[in-house]
Amino acid sequence: MCIRDSCTAVHDVVRNVEQKGMGMLKEFRDFAMKGNVVDLAVGVIIGAAFGGIVTSLVNDIIMPIVGMLGGLDFSNYFVPLSKNVVATNLADAKKQGAVLAYGSFITLIVNFVIVAFVLFIVIRTMNQLKRKEAAAPAEPPKPSAEVVLLTEIRDLLKKS
């Protein structure tokens, strides 16, 4: 084998690798631009924004009302895990040492319940709309010209 043949073989291998790489990039682009992937990305972004709204709803509206009604403020419920912690509010207690902030956990549970309930309502509504859509009677398909002609012939034969 001469050097020229070796160079040609190497060039062929490099060309094949480049073509396969471009094919894989094209395949990835096609996958990434499919409707499902784009819809998923939009859903994640909207979900993150919705999570912020729910967090604000719970922290700024629901928990203060619960605290007012029951005299409870869940945000400052904690158990000190260190003897150095003598503070009475959570922010200062965290600066002094380790704390078990179970009030924050209760707040997150309330967040989860609200998100789960809202999603349940949305999915339930969508399912009801789909059922109504499916239950709506569809128009029967119009018979073809041949079927109409054969029906007319049958009716004429019955009359005779």
N, C-alpha and C positions, 0 to 999 in steps of 0.2 A: 504494500500500500504506500503510495507516495504522499508527500506532505500536502499537496493540493487536495487529494481525496479526503485526508483527515480534516482539513480546514472546511471543506464543503460539508462533511458530516457534522462537524461542530456547528456550523451555521444552520444546518437543517434542524439540529436539536434545539438550538437557541430559538429559532423561528417557531418551532412547535410549542415550546414552553411559553413564548410570548402570546401565541394564539390561544393557548389554553388559559393563560392568566387573564387575557382580555375577555374570554368567554365566561370565566368565573366572575369577573367584575360585572359583565353584562347581566349574568344570571342573578347576582346579588342585587343589582339595581332594579331588575324586574321584580324580585321578591320584595324589596323595601318599598316599592311604589305600588304594590297591590293594595286594594281598598282596605282589606282587613288590618294590615299593619298601620296604615295611616289612621284608620278609625280607632285602633288601639292607642296610638300616640295621643290623639285628640282626647280620648277618654281618660287617659292618665293625667293629662294637663288639667282638664276640667275637674277631675277627681281631687287633684291637689288643691285647686282653688276652692272647691266645695268643702274640703277638709278644713281649710282656714276659716271659712264662714261658720262651720259647725263649732270649731274651737272657740271662736269669738262668741257665738250664741250661748254656748255652755258657760264659758268663763265670765262673760260680761252681763248676761241676762238671767239665765236659769239659776246658776249657783248663787248669785246675790239674793234672788227671790227665795230660794230654799233656805239660805242663811237667815234672811229676815223672818221667815215664817217659823223656823225652828231654832233660831238663835245659833245656827251652825255656819261655820266658815271652813269648808273642807280644805281650802288652800293652805292653811297653817296646821293641819293635823300631821303630826310626825312623832316618831319615837327616837330619842337620842340613842345612838349606839356607842357613844364615847362619854367618858366622865367629864370631858372638857366642854361639852355642849350644855350651856345654861340659858341660852336665848329662848325667848317665847315665840318668836316668829320664825318661819322656815328659812327665809333668806339669810338671817343672821346665824341661825343654827348650822346651816350648811358651811358657812365660813369658819365656824368653830370646830367642826369635826363631822364624822359620819352620822347620818340620820336616815331613818326609814320613813320616807315621805308618803304615807298611805293615803293622805288627803288628795295628793296629785293623782294617785292611782284611781281613787273614786271618781274624780273629775274625768279621767280618760275613759272609765267605764261608761259614764253618762254620755260622753261624746260618741262612743261606739254604739250604744243603744239608739241614739238619735239617728246616726248615719244608717244603721241597719234598718230602722223603721222607715226612714225616708226611701231607701232603696227598695224595701218591700212594697211600699205604696206605689212607687214608680213601676216596678216590674208587674205588680198585680194589675195596674191600670193598662199597661201594654198588653198583657195577656187577655184582659177583657176585650180590648179593642180588636185583637186578633181573632178571638172567638166570634165576635159580632160580624167581623169581616168574612170569616169562614162560614158562618151560619146564614148569611145573606144568600138567597137563592140565586144561582147563576142562570142567565138566560140559556135555554137549550140551544144547541148549535142548529143553525139553519140547514135543512137537508140540501144535498147537492141536487143539481138539475136532473141527474139520472133518477134519483130517488123520487123526486117530485113527479117525473114522467111515469115512473112505474106505479106510483100511487094513483095517478089519474087513470091509468090503464086498468088497475085493479078495481077502482070504483066504477068504471064503465062496464067492466065484466060483471060486477055484482048487480048492476041495474038491468042487464040483459037477461 
